[in-house]
């Protein structure tokens, strides 16, 4: 007999089925032994009775998290025995046969709870057990649903998903790069992308026109709030687009996604409010204001656009300007002349999405003229050498790159808000600690002498982090 998913027993009442999964709970009621059996699709109660001696004996030995296979008859439970907390609580399986497929040690923590009460270090160390709990299963499933919706929606709008390299050159997004030493080009390093920014613009130069990617982005930042060294972005870029096109695309995508996947959620205002950066700062003291009407309501989603950012932030100590978004962001057409006279007053085509007081997305219309791009490099203080670093961009701009713009949204943060989770680690399968460690894999780890010598790298004794050394 072929194993079926537990959720499918609904269609098999009075028939004999074979199911398999993990022992959730075992209850010994003397003559009868009850086991709640769980698989990826659901949970059902199975009953071992004395008449079936052999199966009852095995049922007596099994313990939580053992993996077993059960053959038995699907029965309707009497009305007064229905368990309303289980989706299959009106059914049970009368056991004929049990096979133990694998035993399990006693798990280091409860799996049947929501897990908030368990220390996070131990949850992350045994993440594969932590992920067995229903709350995290649901988070992973919802994340999948969200990403699938995005992929389908954008594909339907004519966008194409293109993968861009992970081993690349530094992307100047303002954070520190993670670097990877090259064995074949000794002494040289790749950088892991802080975002696919330059590649997606070069895809516009390549004539792709409508690009998206569910992309990994990596930034070597110090522990600061709820961040991860690697995170996931929905990355989008579009040719011949003006700000209005990108705003409409992203607003419709997220609004429809909420309606379809989260029908219980209410968006505070549609169309989303659009607030000038200056006004947001003046009125709310932040560029990601929380516009919910009732902050205690877990089902309210207050999306807002923040627009009309200044191109540059306050002048840096060295007298140079720092881009407010990134250095590829286009100045507003009418303000172009001010780049020579008073750059500080230049506005940009930058836009952010704020959701319930958190910035979940940002983007801009880009510069597509190499002279303007070069001028921005000057203003942010790039010398000849630094400019050369971006030669590929300046050169590409000379081969007929179309006007273009895009946006990126943080998928982890978005899903965490939608799932009412307190932090993004709850919606990431294998997250790292605040100080960047993967407690399950024990990463980062030292590498052996041969690996180091192949790379031509020597670790200075003073460079070792004593605290994390075993
Ligand atoms: N690359 C930008 C970021 O990661 C987003 C964009 O401008 O599209 O913030």
Boltz pocket constraint, residues with backbone or C-beta under 6 A from the ligand:
constraints:
  - pocket:
      binder: B
      contacts: [[A, 173], [A, 194], [A, 195], [A, 196], [A, 197], [A, 236], [A, 362], [A, 363], [A, 364], [A, 406], [A, 407], [A, 408]]
      max_distance: 6.0
